[in-house]
Amino acid sequence: MTVTSRAAQEAAVVSMVDALRAHRSWAGQTHVQKALYFCEALHGVPLGFGFTLYRYGPFSRQLERLVHRLEEERTLTFVPQNPPFGPRLVTSEGADAIREAEPDALAVYDAPFNFVAEALASASIRRLERLATTLWFKVRHPQLGAQGIATLVTEAKPHVSLPQALQAHEEVMRMIAQARELDLLASDGPLAPIEPAFAEAKPVSDDRVVPLTVDAASSGRRLPSDEFRAWAATRTVFLSSEMAALAPLRRRVVQALRQEGFSVVAFEDLGGRDEGVERAYMDGVARSDVYVGIVADRYGTMLPSGRSPTHEEYREARRLGKHISVWTAAEAGRRQGNAKDFVQEVRAFHTTGQFVDADDLAERLIERLAEIAADDEAPWIKLGDVCLRASRIRDEGSTVRVVAEIRDLVVARTLEDMRADRLGRPATVSIATADRAGTATIQNVVSDRQSASVRSIELVADVSWGPSGNATTYGMNGLSADDVTEAQLRTGLLHEPLPAALSGGLPGMLDLDDPLAPLDGLNLTPAAEEAVGALLLSERLLGSGRASHIERFALGPPHQRSRQLELIYAEPRRYDGETPAVRTVAGVRTKA
């Protein structure tokens, strides 16, 4: 029969709410919309709701109006939830009359509705959007394979990455295969001829990690000597160590640094000042770009804080986000206990270097400063799912120009594939630097092959920095939105349990995945991992409006299967003139 009457449509809504609730779904309006679309498109149930492709996937304005009318007639009830979550739908007293009046329609709905409700009950809003949009294009282009459908999805939904679209296609194909096996697939529909090649595909979880492509081949490159000296001429190094025993070594290091063009701040230069010595130390750290610490046997004179000047200067450098390079003497068999503790503290977040004598330290230090220079002069950037070091990033506000020398041909080809398609439609991808994130529409990609293994890429994109809308200002169960953000980060990054106020909620409504999970298996150097991790967190926090800026991110070198993590960020700025509060997520990150 053709199920298009108003009464039959009312029965469809009631039946789907019942089915979703029976499978422990959130049963919000989005779940009802997407589930009923699946029933029409996959099973051929003629509901007549007239779905169109909308911002968040297939959507029916007629169905939306019907749901609200059923609420007014006390057939459905909206059960409010703590913001930012929308209300749940439950059936109420008026639903019994519909069930009694439409037994034939309910019989038609029973099997396909329960099939869809079971498949989609636990899906998050984001996953529902991806699955329903994938089915939308599969119905219209059944001849296209996974790559073709995924491309259409990413073009229609720029915030959906290609790997996510491919995963959604895999799951839709699994549902098609299962529906065919249960004789629930519309026999005369456009999906009927599709071969069940994905019948054994496993369900796709929202926690699946989107793979990254990283130009690791370029992560360790150095600046030419003339560019390094030009960089050094604009940088100040703060030299920190115990004084009495290391005076000759300090003189040799200062000489080497000044020969390269660095300005150097050392204790020997701080005499004759009116302010106290401790204040002079801290001011010296503040006006420097790089902190260089040297530790041998002796810890140094204790300050009132109970720490040595070197220790205090290191902590101040970390607080201010300075570049840090700490060196320990290879022959230090009589190192004092406090000095050992200091070295252990440093190694939580930094790889320390060793030296055998003054000349060895001077040489190794200059090499390390050359690496720091390359980091400064070749910043990391994330475009879509590609992370690379750029030779130059020119940000003109609404336009960004990225120039990079690419040594990984897979990275080069991925960037070249961001050019407009045959119809002239530009690609839109996410974009993130260490301090900004948003969306980029690629206008031009020029690739210049410099050698067999190196390509110079120049990419121009129109950008929209920050979230597409205002950051939510709501919390739940007594927690503010900023409390919820911090709790999600702690769970994702450090595997801490959720607060009691959140632990009873549906996982699909919280963003609990690990922002740094894409780093697993990439085999990057610790420095490159930290840099790419900063991009991932920028995308997660700044791109969503959950933070106004990130003050510091540090990911220590691995020790066995764990490493120290520190993330300091500022809450969203919601009002002009407001100074956002600062939050810290810090602890031991353990690899499973």
C-alpha positions as CSV (number, residue, x, y, z in Angstrom):
1,M,0.0,0.0,0.0
2,T,1.0,3.6,-0.4
3,V,1.6,5.1,3.0
4,T,1.1,8.8,2.4
5,S,-2.0,9.8,4.4
6,R,-1.6,12.3,7.2
7,A,-2.7,9.6,9.7
8,A,-0.1,7.2,8.4
9,Q,2.7,9.8,8.6
10,E,1.7,10.5,12.2
11,A,1.9,6.7,12.9
12,A,5.4,6.7,11.3
13,V,6.6,9.3,13.7
14,V,5.2,7.6,16.7
15,S,6.5,4.2,15.6
16,M,10.0,5.6,15.0
17,V,10.1,7.3,18.4
18,D,9.1,4.1,20.0
19,A,11.7,2.1,18.1
20,L,14.5,4.5,18.9
21,R,13.6,4.6,22.5
22,A,13.4,0.7,22.6
23,H,17.0,0.6,21.4
24,R,18.1,3.2,24.0
25,S,18.6,6.0,21.6
26,W,18.7,9.7,22.6
27,A,15.7,10.0,20.2
28,G,16.1,13.7,19.5
29,Q,14.7,15.4,16.4
30,T,17.8,14.7,14.4
31,H,17.7,11.0,15.1
32,V,14.0,10.9,14.0
33,Q,14.7,12.9,10.9
34,K,17.7,10.8,9.8
35,A,16.1,7.4,10.8
36,L,12.9,8.1,8.8
37,Y,15.0,9.2,5.8
38,F,16.8,5.8,6.0
39,C,13.5,4.1,6.0
40,E,12.4,5.9,2.8
41,A,15.8,5.6,0.9
42,L,17.0,2.2,2.1
43,H,13.8,0.3,2.6
44,G,11.5,2.1,0.1
45,V,8.8,2.8,2.8
46,P,6.7,5.5,1.0
47,L,6.4,8.1,3.8
48,G,6.1,11.1,1.5
49,F,8.0,13.5,3.7
50,G,9.9,15.1,0.8
51,F,13.5,15.1,2.2
52,T,16.0,17.6,0.8
53,L,19.8,17.8,1.3
54,Y,20.2,20.4,4.0
55,R,23.1,21.8,6.0
56,Y,23.3,18.8,8.3
57,G,22.2,16.1,5.8
58,P,18.8,15.0,4.5
59,F,16.0,17.0,6.2
60,S,12.2,17.4,5.8
61,R,10.6,20.6,6.8
62,Q,7.2,18.8,6.5
63,L,8.4,16.3,9.1
64,E,9.6,19.0,11.4
65,R,6.2,20.7,11.3
66,L,4.5,17.4,12.0
67,V,6.6,16.7,15.0
68,H,5.8,20.1,16.5
69,R,2.1,19.6,15.8
70,L,2.1,16.2,17.5
71,E,3.6,17.9,20.5
72,E,0.8,20.5,20.6
73,E,-1.7,17.6,20.3
74,R,0.0,15.8,23.2
75,T,1.0,12.9,21.1
76,L,4.7,13.6,21.6
77,T,6.5,15.3,24.5
78,F,9.7,17.1,24.3
79,V,11.8,16.2,27.4
80,P,14.2,19.1,28.1
81,Q,17.8,18.3,28.8
82,N,20.6,20.4,30.2
83,P,22.0,22.7,27.5
84,P,23.7,22.4,25.1
85,F,21.8,19.2,24.5
86,G,18.5,19.3,22.7
87,P,15.3,17.7,24.0
88,R,14.5,14.0,23.8
89,L,11.2,12.9,22.2
90,V,8.9,10.5,24.0
91,T,5.3,9.4,23.1
92,S,2.5,10.5,25.4
93,E,-1.2,9.8,25.9
94,G,-2.3,10.8,22.4
95,A,0.0,8.1,20.8
96,D,-2.3,5.3,21.9
97,A,-5.1,6.5,19.7
98,I,-2.8,6.6,16.7
99,R,-1.5,3.1,17.3
100,E,-5.1,1.8,17.5
101,A,-6.2,3.7,14.4
102,E,-3.3,2.7,12.1
103,P,-2.6,-1.0,12.6
104,D,-1.8,-1.6,8.9
105,A,0.7,1.2,8.7
106,L,2.4,0.0,11.9
107,A,2.7,-3.5,10.5
108,V,4.4,-2.1,7.4
109,Y,6.8,-0.1,9.6
110,D,7.7,-2.7,12.2
111,A,10.6,-4.6,10.6
112,P,12.4,-1.7,8.7
113,F,11.9,0.8,11.5
114,N,13.5,-1.6,14.0
115,F,16.3,-2.4,11.6
116,V,17.1,1.3,11.2
117,A,16.6,2.2,14.9
118,E,19.0,-0.6,16.0
119,A,21.6,0.6,13.5
120,L,21.4,4.3,14.3
121,A,20.4,4.4,18.0
122,S,23.8,5.1,19.4
123,A,25.1,7.3,16.6
124,S,26.2,10.8,17.4
125,I,24.8,13.8,15.5
126,R,28.0,14.1,13.5
127,R,27.9,10.4,12.5
128,L,24.2,10.6,11.6
129,E,25.0,13.5,9.3
130,R,27.8,11.6,7.5
131,L,25.7,8.4,7.1
132,A,22.6,10.0,5.9
133,T,24.4,12.3,3.4
134,T,26.3,9.2,2.1
135,L,23.1,7.4,1.5
136,W,21.6,10.5,-0.2
137,F,24.4,10.4,-2.8
138,K,24.4,6.6,-3.0
139,V,20.7,6.6,-4.0
140,R,21.4,9.2,-6.7
141,H,24.7,7.7,-8.0
142,P,24.5,3.9,-7.3
143,Q,27.1,3.3,-10.0
144,L,29.8,5.3,-8.1
145,G,32.2,3.5,-5.8
146,A,33.5,4.5,-2.4
147,Q,35.9,7.2,-3.7
148,G,33.3,8.8,-5.9
149,I,30.6,8.9,-3.2
150,A,33.1,10.1,-0.6
151,T,34.2,12.9,-2.9
152,L,30.6,14.1,-3.3
153,V,30.1,14.0,0.5
154,T,33.2,16.1,1.2
155,E,32.2,18.6,-1.5
156,A,28.8,19.0,0.0
157,K,30.1,18.9,3.6
158,P,33.5,20.6,3.7
159,H,33.9,19.9,7.4
160,V,33.8,16.1,6.7
161,S,37.2,14.7,5.8
162,L,37.8,12.2,3.0
163,P,38.7,9.4,5.5
164,Q,35.5,10.1,7.4
165,A,33.4,10.0,4.2
166,L,35.0,6.7,3.2
167,Q,34.2,5.2,6.6
168,A,30.6,6.4,6.3
169,H,30.4,4.8,2.8
170,E,31.7,1.5,4.3
171,E,29.0,1.5,7.0
172,V,26.2,2.4,4.6
173,M,27.3,-0.5,2.3
174,R,27.2,-2.8,5.3
175,M,23.6,-1.7,6.1
176,I,22.6,-2.3,2.4
177,A,24.1,-5.8,2.6
178,Q,22.3,-6.6,5.9
179,A,19.0,-5.2,4.6
180,R,19.3,-7.4,1.5
181,E,19.9,-10.5,3.6
182,L,16.8,-9.7,5.8
183,D,14.7,-9.1,2.6
184,L,14.2,-5.5,3.8
185,L,15.9,-3.7,0.9
186,A,13.6,-2.0,-1.6
187,S,13.5,-4.5,-4.5
188,D,12.7,-1.9,-7.1
189,G,14.9,0.9,-5.7
190,P,18.2,2.2,-7.0
191,L,20.2,0.3,-4.4
192,A,18.9,-3.1,-5.3
193,P,21.5,-3.8,-8.1
194,I,24.5,-3.0,-5.8
195,E,26.6,-6.0,-5.1
196,P,26.9,-6.8,-1.4
197,A,30.7,-6.4,-1.4
198,F,30.7,-4.9,2.1
199,A,28.5,-7.5,3.8
200,E,31.4,-8.4,6.2
201,A,32.4,-4.9,6.9
202,K,32.6,-4.0,10.6
203,P,30.6,-1.2,12.2
204,V,32.5,2.1,12.1
205,S,32.9,3.8,15.5
206,D,32.9,7.5,16.0
207,D,36.2,6.9,17.8
208,R,38.0,5.7,14.6
209,V,41.0,7.9,14.0
210,V,41.3,10.0,10.9
211,P,44.7,9.3,9.5
212,L,47.2,12.1,9.0
213,T,49.7,12.6,6.3
214,V,52.9,14.3,7.6
215,D,55.8,15.6,5.7
216,A,58.3,13.9,8.1
217,A,61.0,14.1,5.5
218,S,61.1,17.9,5.9
219,S,60.8,18.0,9.7
220,G,64.6,17.8,10.3
221,R,65.9,20.2,7.6
222,R,68.2,23.0,8.6
223,L,68.6,26.6,7.4
224,P,71.5,27.5,5.2
225,S,74.4,29.1,7.2
226,D,73.6,32.6,6.0
227,E,70.0,32.4,6.9
228,F,70.9,30.9,10.3
229,R,73.3,33.8,11.0
230,A,70.6,36.3,10.0
231,W,68.2,34.6,12.4
232,A,70.8,34.6,15.2
233,A,71.4,38.3,14.8
234,T,67.8,38.9,15.9
235,R,67.8,36.5,18.9
236,T,68.9,36.6,22.5
237,V,70.2,33.6,24.5
238,F,70.0,33.4,28.3
239,L,72.8,31.3,29.7
240,S,72.0,29.6,33.0
241,S,74.2,27.4,35.1
242,E,76.0,27.1,38.5
243,M,78.7,29.8,38.4
244,A,81.8,28.8,40.4
245,A,82.7,25.4,38.9
246,L,81.6,26.2,35.4
247,A,83.1,29.7,34.8
248,P,85.6,28.5,32.1
249,L,82.9,26.5,30.3
250,R,80.5,29.5,30.3
251,R,83.1,31.8,28.8
252,R,83.6,29.3,25.9
253,V,79.9,29.0,25.3
254,V,79.4,32.8,25.3
255,Q,82.2,33.2,22.9
256,A,80.7,30.6,20.5
257,L,77.3,32.2,20.7
258,R,78.5,35.7,20.0
259,Q,80.6,34.4,17.1
260,E,77.4,33.2,15.5
261,G,75.8,36.6,16.0
262,F,73.6,35.9,19.1
263,S,73.1,38.5,21.8
264,V,73.8,36.7,25.1
265,V,72.5,37.4,28.6
266,A,74.7,35.9,31.3
267,F,75.2,36.5,35.0
268,E,78.5,38.1,34.3
269,D,76.6,40.9,32.5
270,L,74.1,41.6,35.2
271,G,76.3,43.4,37.8
272,G,75.9,47.0,38.8
273,R,72.1,47.0,38.7
274,D,69.9,48.6,41.3
275,E,67.3,45.8,41.4
276,G,68.0,42.5,43.3
277,V,69.9,39.8,41.7
278,E,66.9,37.4,41.6
279,R,64.8,40.1,39.8
280,A,67.7,40.6,37.3
281,Y,67.7,36.9,36.6
282,M,64.0,36.8,35.8
283,D,64.2,40.0,33.7
284,G,67.0,38.5,31.7
285,V,65.0,35.4,31.0
286,A,62.0,37.5,30.0
287,R,63.9,39.5,27.4
288,S,65.6,36.4,25.9
289,D,64.3,34.1,23.1
290,V,66.2,31.0,24.1
291,Y,67.0,29.6,27.5
292,V,70.2,27.5,27.7
293,G,70.8,25.6,30.9
294,I,74.0,23.7,31.9
295,V,74.1,21.2,34.7
296,A,77.2,19.4,36.0
297,D,77.8,18.1,39.6
298,R,76.7,21.1,41.7
299,Y,73.1,22.4,42.0
300,G,74.0,25.9,43.0
301,T,73.2,28.3,45.8
302,M,69.7,28.0,47.3
303,L,67.4,30.9,46.9
304,P,64.6,31.6,49.5
305,S,62.3,29.5,47.3
306,G,64.4,26.4,48.0
307,R,65.6,26.2,44.4
308,S,68.8,27.3,42.7
309,P,68.9,30.3,40.3
310,T,69.3,27.9,37.4
311,H,66.2,25.9,38.5
312,E,64.2,29.1,38.9
313,E,65.3,30.5,35.6
314,Y,64.3,27.3,33.9
315,R,60.8,27.4,35.4
316,E,60.4,31.0,34.3
317,A,61.5,30.2,30.8
318,R,58.9,27.4,30.7
319,R,56.2,29.7,32.0
320,L,57.0,32.3,29.4
321,G,57.1,29.8,26.6
322,K,60.8,30.3,25.6
323,H,62.8,27.9,23.5
324,I,64.7,25.6,26.0
325,S,67.9,23.7,25.6
326,V,69.4,22.0,28.6
327,W,72.7,20.2,28.7
328,T,74.2,17.8,31.3
329,A,77.8,16.9,31.8
330,A,78.6,13.3,30.7
331,E,81.0,12.9,33.6
332,A,78.9,13.8,36.6
333,G,79.3,10.9,39.0
334,R,79.1,13.1,42.0
335,R,76.0,15.1,41.0
336,Q,74.2,16.4,44.0
337,G,70.7,15.1,44.8
338,N,69.0,18.4,44.1
339,A,70.8,18.6,40.7
340,K,69.6,15.1,39.9
341,D,66.0,16.1,40.7
342,F,66.3,19.2,38.6
343,V,67.5,17.1,35.6
344,Q,64.6,14.7,36.1
345,E,62.2,17.6,36.1
346,V,63.6,18.9,32.8
347,R,63.5,15.5,31.2
348,A,59.8,15.3,31.7
349,F,59.3,17.8,28.9
350,H,62.7,18.1,27.2
351,T,65.3,15.8,25.7
352,T,68.6,16.9,27.4
353,G,71.9,16.8,25.6
354,Q,75.3,15.7,27.0
355,F,78.8,17.2,26.6
356,V,82.3,16.1,27.5
357,D,84.0,19.5,27.6
358,A,83.6,23.1,26.7
359,D,84.4,22.8,23.0
360,D,82.0,19.8,22.6
361,L,79.2,21.8,24.3
362,A,79.8,24.8,22.2
363,E,79.6,22.7,19.0
364,R,76.5,20.7,20.0
365,L,74.7,23.8,21.3
366,I,75.1,25.6,17.9
367,E,73.7,22.5,16.2
368,R,70.7,22.6,18.5
369,L,70.2,26.3,17.9
370,A,70.2,25.6,14.2
371,E,67.3,23.2,14.8
372,I,65.4,25.8,16.8
373,A,66.0,28.3,14.0
374,A,64.5,25.9,11.5
375,D,61.4,25.6,13.7
376,D,61.1,29.3,13.9
377,E,61.6,30.0,10.2
378,A,59.6,27.0,8.9
379,P,56.4,26.8,10.9
380,W,54.1,23.8,10.8
381,I,50.6,24.1,9.2
382,K,47.7,21.6,8.8
383,L,45.6,21.6,5.6
384,G,42.9,19.1,5.7
385,D,44.6,15.9,6.9
386,V,48.1,17.0,5.7
387,C,50.7,18.4,8.1
388,L,53.8,20.1,6.7
389,R,56.4,22.7,7.4
390,A,56.1,25.8,5.4
391,S,58.9,28.0,4.2
392,R,56.5,31.0,4.5
393,I,53.0,31.6,5.6
394,R,51.6,35.0,4.6
395,D,48.3,35.7,6.4
396,E,46.4,38.6,4.9
397,G,43.3,38.1,7.0
398,S,40.9,36.6,4.6
399,T,43.6,35.1,2.4
400,V,46.5,32.9,3.2
401,R,49.5,32.1,1.0
402,V,51.6,29.0,1.9
403,V,55.0,28.3,0.4
404,A,56.7,25.0,1.2
405,E,59.4,22.7,0.0
406,I,57.9,19.2,0.1
407,R,60.2,16.2,0.2
408,D,57.4,13.6,0.6
409,L,55.8,12.9,-2.8
410,V,52.6,11.6,-1.2
411,V,52.2,15.0,0.6
412,A,52.9,16.9,-2.6
413,R,50.3,14.9,-4.5
414,T,47.8,15.4,-1.8
415,L,48.3,19.1,-1.9
416,E,48.1,19.1,-5.7
417,D,44.8,17.2,-5.5
418,M,43.3,20.2,-3.6
419,R,43.1,22.1,-6.9
420,A,39.6,22.8,-8.2
421,D,37.8,19.9,-9.9
422,R,36.9,19.7,-13.6
423,L,33.8,21.8,-13.0
424,G,35.9,24.5,-11.4
425,R,34.6,23.8,-7.9
426,P,37.3,24.6,-5.3
427,A,38.2,22.3,-2.5
428,T,37.4,23.4,1.1
429,V,39.4,22.0,3.9
430,S,40.2,22.6,7.5
431,I,43.3,24.8,8.3
432,A,45.3,25.1,11.5
433,T,48.5,26.7,12.7
434,A,49.7,26.7,16.2
435,D,47.7,29.8,17.1
436,R,44.7,29.8,14.7
437,A,42.3,27.4,13.1
438,G,39.4,27.6,10.7
439,T,38.3,26.7,7.2
440,A,40.2,27.3,3.9
441,T,38.8,27.3,0.4
442,I,41.7,26.5,-2.0
443,Q,42.0,28.9,-4.9
444,N,45.2,27.9,-6.5
445,V,48.0,25.3,-6.1
446,V,51.3,25.7,-8.0
447,S,53.8,22.9,-7.9
448,D,57.4,23.4,-9.1
449,R,59.5,20.3,-9.3
450,Q,63.0,21.3,-8.1
451,S,64.5,17.8,-8.2
452,A,63.4,14.2,-8.3
453,S,62.5,14.3,-4.6
454,V,61.7,18.0,-3.9
455,R,58.8,20.0,-5.0
456,S,58.1,23.7,-4.2
457,I,54.4,24.2,-3.5
458,E,52.7,27.5,-3.4
459,L,49.1,27.4,-2.2
460,V,46.6,30.2,-2.0
461,A,43.4,29.9,-0.1
462,D,40.5,32.1,1.1
463,V,40.2,31.5,4.9
464,S,37.6,32.0,7.6
465,W,39.4,31.8,10.9
466,G,37.6,30.6,14.0
467,P,34.3,28.7,14.4
468,S,31.5,29.1,12.0
469,G,29.2,30.3,14.9
470,N,29.5,31.5,18.5
471,A,30.9,29.2,21.1
472,T,28.2,27.6,23.2
473,T,27.8,29.3,26.6
474,Y,25.8,26.4,28.2
475,G,26.8,23.6,30.5
476,M,25.0,20.7,32.0
477,N,24.2,19.2,35.4
478,G,25.8,22.2,37.2
479,L,28.9,22.3,35.1
480,S,29.6,25.2,32.8
481,A,30.4,24.7,29.1
482,D,34.1,25.4,29.9
483,D,34.0,22.7,32.6
484,V,32.6,20.3,30.1
485,T,35.3,21.2,27.6
486,E,38.0,20.6,30.2
487,A,36.5,17.3,31.3
488,Q,36.4,16.1,27.7
489,L,40.0,17.0,27.2
490,R,41.1,15.2,30.4
491,T,39.2,12.1,29.3
492,G,40.6,12.2,25.7
493,L,44.2,13.2,26.5
494,L,44.8,11.6,29.9
495,H,42.1,8.9,30.1
496,E,40.7,10.4,33.3
497,P,37.2,9.4,34.2
498,L,34.4,11.9,33.5
499,P,33.0,13.8,36.4
500,A,29.9,12.3,38.0
501,A,27.7,15.0,36.5
502,L,28.7,13.8,33.0
503,S,29.2,10.1,33.5
504,G,25.5,9.3,33.2
505,G,25.1,11.0,29.8
506,L,25.1,9.4,26.5
507,P,28.7,9.1,25.1
508,G,27.5,10.1,21.6
509,M,26.6,13.6,23.0
510,L,30.1,14.2,24.3
511,D,33.4,14.7,22.4
512,L,35.5,12.2,24.2
513,D,37.9,11.1,21.5
514,D,41.6,11.7,21.9
515,P,42.7,14.8,20.0
516,L,46.3,13.4,19.7
517,A,45.3,9.8,18.6
518,P,46.3,10.5,14.9
519,L,49.9,10.7,16.1
520,D,50.0,7.0,17.0
521,G,52.0,5.0,14.5
522,L,53.5,7.9,12.6
523,N,57.0,7.4,14.1
524,L,57.8,11.1,14.2
525,T,60.6,12.6,16.3
526,P,59.5,13.9,19.7
527,A,59.9,17.5,18.4
528,A,57.8,16.8,15.3
529,E,55.1,15.0,17.4
530,E,54.8,18.0,19.7
531,A,54.5,20.4,16.7
532,V,51.9,18.3,15.0
533,G,50.1,17.8,18.3
534,A,49.9,21.5,18.7
535,L,48.1,21.7,15.3
536,L,45.6,19.0,16.3
537,L,44.8,20.8,19.6
538,S,44.5,24.2,17.8
539,E,42.0,22.6,15.4
540,R,40.0,21.0,18.2
541,L,39.9,24.1,20.5
542,L,40.3,27.2,18.4
543,G,38.5,25.8,15.4
544,S,35.5,25.0,17.5
545,G,35.5,28.1,19.6
546,R,36.1,26.2,22.8
547,A,39.2,28.3,23.5
548,S,40.3,31.8,22.6
549,H,44.0,30.9,22.4
550,I,46.4,28.3,23.5
551,E,49.1,29.6,25.9
552,R,51.3,26.6,26.0
553,F,51.4,22.9,24.8
554,A,54.2,20.6,25.8
555,L,54.5,16.9,25.1
556,G,57.5,15.3,26.8
557,P,59.7,12.7,25.3
558,P,58.5,9.1,25.8
559,H,59.6,7.2,28.9
560,Q,58.7,3.5,28.5
561,R,55.0,3.8,27.5
562,S,54.2,7.2,29.1
563,R,55.0,10.8,28.6
564,Q,54.2,14.1,30.3
565,L,51.6,16.4,28.8
566,E,50.8,20.0,29.6
567,L,48.1,22.1,27.9
568,I,47.3,25.6,29.0
569,Y,44.6,27.5,27.2
570,A,42.2,30.4,27.7
571,E,38.5,30.0,27.7
572,P,36.4,31.6,24.9
573,R,36.1,35.4,25.0
574,R,32.4,35.9,24.9
575,Y,32.2,39.7,25.6
576,D,34.3,42.6,24.5
577,G,36.9,43.6,27.1
578,E,36.6,40.3,28.9
579,T,39.8,38.6,30.1
580,P,39.1,34.9,29.7
581,A,40.1,32.5,32.5
582,V,43.0,30.2,31.9
583,R,42.7,26.4,32.3
584,T,45.4,23.8,32.6
585,V,45.2,20.1,31.6
586,A,48.4,18.3,32.7
587,G,49.5,14.8,33.7
588,V,50.9,11.6,32.4
589,R,49.7,10.4,29.0
590,T,49.9,6.6,28.9
591,K,50.0,4.7,25.6
592,A,47.7,1.7,25.5
